[in-house]
Amino acid sequence: MMQDHVAPLRLRLDGDALVANWRWLAGRSGSAACGAAIKANGYGLGARGVMARLTRAGCRDFFVSNWGEAAALEPSLEPGVNLSVLHGVRREDMAQALASRARPVLCTPEQIARWGEAGGGACDVMIDTGMNRLGLDWRSDFAPQLQGLDIRTLMSHLASADEDVDLNRLQRDRFASIRDAVPAQRYSLANSAGICRGDAYHFDLTRPGLALYGGVPVDEAADHIRPVVTPQAQILQRRRLIAGDSIGYNATFTATRDHEVAILNLGYADGYLLGFSGRGAAMAGATRLPVLGRVSMDLVAVDVNDAPDLAEGDWLDIAYDLREASAASGLSQYELLTGLGPRYDRVWA
Ligand SMILES: *Cc1c(COP(=O)(O)O)cnc(C)c1O
């Protein structure tokens, strides 16, 4: 969405790639329905834009973390589309939750009691099968507590789906036993990586996040998942370094020859964190323009000696292949996406 004010940095978002990624994940989910995790503002892309495009493509199940996120999305929730709030309901959330079309994913005995006493109606439930994060302990006697609840989706979450380890099979088997013991409309276990583990992990509904947005959760997905996000930053100044000049905070780069640099409007406050210092790059077509020196809060310098035509006011793509950028910066693919802050214009193509 373009505002009157044009920011000096933007995210180019490829809506076709987003939808293609969802379709691939839906295909890999077999007979299970494929939802979408859009918490953390759609992993940094903008949750409303993501939800609108995936709803149009046929997605009917969305997941956010908390009720602030749900409130922002509810006005644009189409009829027949489900929105689940993964962190359940705190006391502070009850008034909103009772009036909302979104459903809480009840995680604790306290939440279940609170929801039941308030006559809350349809809900989801999270069972912890071994991650020991949110959810009712799979070893506890939870079935009696759940009696009488209108459970739409009973879910659990895999701790290590991106690795081939025994814990995946253990969690799946525990979840399958729970499915046989607790009535619910649907059962859901797999995130992006879990979808790639195969049919035994799909149950009725899958919940990808990362891979929708171009993240590659396991190697086999690399040939199928398309990049969605390209950060772009504007050149604010072009300048000449003379051999011996240093650049940026703490002078971590010193020029050994005379050459030209461009100062871009992008910094660690925009999620372009210090790990990219001396390791990231901008792109001018196929030409790589390496980051020189330390990333500042709002600025970064790149070498433009091989790009003589670039001038103040021009825009550059930032190299942001999620796996390569992760290796270069030491940040996870999740951090690379969710750190993309509010200062970018988000422009869907
Ligand atoms: C974030 C989240 C997902 C999506 O996970 P990805 O690894 O991004 O695919 C699915 N389920 C739950 C409970 C989550 O918290």
The ligand as a MOL file (V3000), in Angstrom:
LIG
                    3D

  0  0  0     0  0            999 V3000
M  V30 BEGIN CTAB
M  V30 COUNTS 15 15 0 0 0
M  V30 BEGIN ATOM
M  V30 1 C 4.9960 -20.4690 14.3140 0
M  V30 2 C 4.1840 -21.7070 14.3900 0
M  V30 3 C 3.9300 -22.4570 13.2370 0
M  V30 4 C 4.6120 -22.1890 11.9040 0
M  V30 5 O 5.9410 -22.6940 11.9720 0
M  V30 6 P 6.9980 -22.5720 10.7550 0
M  V30 7 O 8.1990 -23.2840 11.2710 0
M  V30 8 O 7.2380 -21.1210 10.5440 0
M  V30 9 O 6.3910 -23.2290 9.5760 0
M  V30 10 C 3.0480 -23.5100 13.3480 0
M  V30 11 N 2.4770 -23.8340 14.5410 0
M  V30 12 C 2.7360 -23.1500 15.6740 0
M  V30 13 C 2.1040 -23.5600 16.9480 0
M  V30 14 C 3.6180 -22.0810 15.6470 0
M  V30 15 O 3.8920 -21.4100 16.7700 0
M  V30 END ATOM
M  V30 BEGIN BOND
M  V30 1 1 1 2
M  V30 2 1 2 3
M  V30 3 2 2 14
M  V30 4 1 3 4
M  V30 5 2 3 10
M  V30 6 1 4 5
M  V30 7 1 5 6
M  V30 8 2 6 7
M  V30 9 1 6 8
M  V30 10 1 6 9
M  V30 11 1 10 11
M  V30 12 2 11 12
M  V30 13 1 12 13
M  V30 14 1 12 14
M  V30 15 1 14 15
M  V30 END BOND
M  V30 END CTAB
M  END
